[in-house]
Amino acid sequence: MKEKEYRIVSFVVGVMAGVSVYYLSISGLMFLSVIPVLAGMFVLYFLKGKTEDVLEDEMLHRISEKASMRTLQVFLVCGGLVSLYLISFTSGNLNFIGHILSYTVIILLILYFLFYIFYNKTGLK
């Protein structure tokens, strides 16, 4: 399979998974909506191994690393500031949402540091 064919198939699989999730969610079966997503991920993972062209190279990995690191930094800073505002200056439901957001930021920081320690010890194998 060529790269162009893989892109077309991945688009079709993504649309089918999205439509399936939509129909399952409006019919009240939200717990089943994870099945089409996992099935689509499995199909794309299987098809990626069958492609003849090189889909990823070192430059794409470096770009992905930089983009994910910047996304993490922006989310942590903005999430921390928004949660600080919601906890300090609001009451009721917004205060509760601020606490949930702050816990999310803390869990994400802990997860980042655990992966950092793991990859620092094992290397990038």
C-alpha positions in Angstrom: 0.0 0.0 0.0 1.3 3.4 -0.9 1.3 6.4 1.4 -1.5 8.2 -0.5 -3.7 5.1 -0.2 -2.9 4.9 3.5 -4.0 8.5 4.0 -7.3 7.9 2.2 -8.0 4.7 4.2 -7.1 6.4 7.4 -9.5 9.3 6.6 -12.3 6.9 5.8 -11.6 4.9 9.0 -11.7 8.1 11.0 -14.9 9.2 9.5 -16.5 5.8 10.1 -15.3 5.8 13.7 -16.6 9.4 14.2 -20.0 8.5 12.7 -20.3 5.4 14.8 -19.4 7.3 18.0 -22.0 9.9 17.1 -24.8 7.4 16.6 -23.9 5.4 19.7 -23.9 8.6 21.8 -27.2 9.9 20.6 -28.8 6.5 21.1 -27.7 6.5 24.7 -25.0 3.9 24.4 -22.0 6.0 25.3 -20.1 3.1 27.0 -20.1 1.3 23.6 -18.6 4.3 21.7 -15.1 3.3 22.7 -15.4 0.1 20.5 -15.3 1.8 17.1 -12.4 4.1 18.2 -10.4 1.1 19.3 -11.3 -0.9 16.2 -10.2 2.1 14.0 -6.9 2.4 15.8 -6.3 -1.3 15.4 -7.0 -1.2 11.7 -4.8 1.8 11.1 -2.0 0.2 13.2 -2.3 -3.0 11.1 -2.3 -1.1 7.8 0.6 1.1 8.8 2.8 -2.0 8.9 1.7 -2.9 5.3 2.8 0.4 3.7 5.7 0.4 1.3 6.6 4.0 1.7 8.4 5.5 4.7 5.7 7.3 6.7 7.9 8.6 9.5 11.4 9.7 9.6 13.7 11.3 12.2 12.6 14.9 11.3 8.9 14.0 11.9 9.8 12.5 15.3 11.6 15.6 16.3 8.7 17.9 15.2 6.3 15.7 17.1 8.5 15.9 20.2 8.6 19.6 20.0 4.9 20.0 19.3 3.9 17.7 22.2 6.2 19.4 24.6 4.9 22.8 23.7 1.3 21.6 24.0 2.1 20.2 27.4 3.7 23.4 28.6 0.8 25.6 27.3 -1.8 23.3 28.9 0.0 23.1 32.2 0.5 26.9 32.5 -3.0 27.8 31.3 -4.7 25.1 33.2 -2.9 26.1 36.4 -3.8 29.7 36.0 -7.4 29.0 35.2 -7.8 26.6 38.1 -6.1 29.2 40.4 -8.6 31.8 39.3 -11.6 29.5 39.6 -10.6 28.3 43.1 -9.8 31.8 44.3 -12.6 34.0 42.9 -15.6 31.8 42.3 -17.9 29.6 44.3 -20.2 26.7 43.7 -19.8 24.6 40.6 -17.0 26.8 39.1 -15.0 26.3 42.3 -15.5 22.6 42.0 -14.4 22.7 38.3 -11.3 24.6 39.4 -10.4 21.9 41.8 -10.9 19.2 39.2 -8.7 21.2 36.7 -6.0 21.6 39.3 -5.9 17.9 40.1 -5.7 17.2 36.4 -2.7 19.5 36.0 -1.0 17.8 39.0 -1.7 14.3 37.6 -0.3 15.4 34.2 2.8 16.8 35.8 3.4 13.6 37.8 2.9 11.5 34.7 5.3 13.7 32.8 8.0 13.3 35.5 7.5 9.6 35.7 8.0 9.2 31.9 10.9 11.6 32.0 12.6 9.4 34.7 11.8 6.2 32.8 13.2 7.4 29.5 16.2 9.0 31.2 17.1 5.6 32.7 16.3 3.4 29.8 17.3 5.6 26.9 15.3 6.2 23.8 15.1 2.6 22.6 
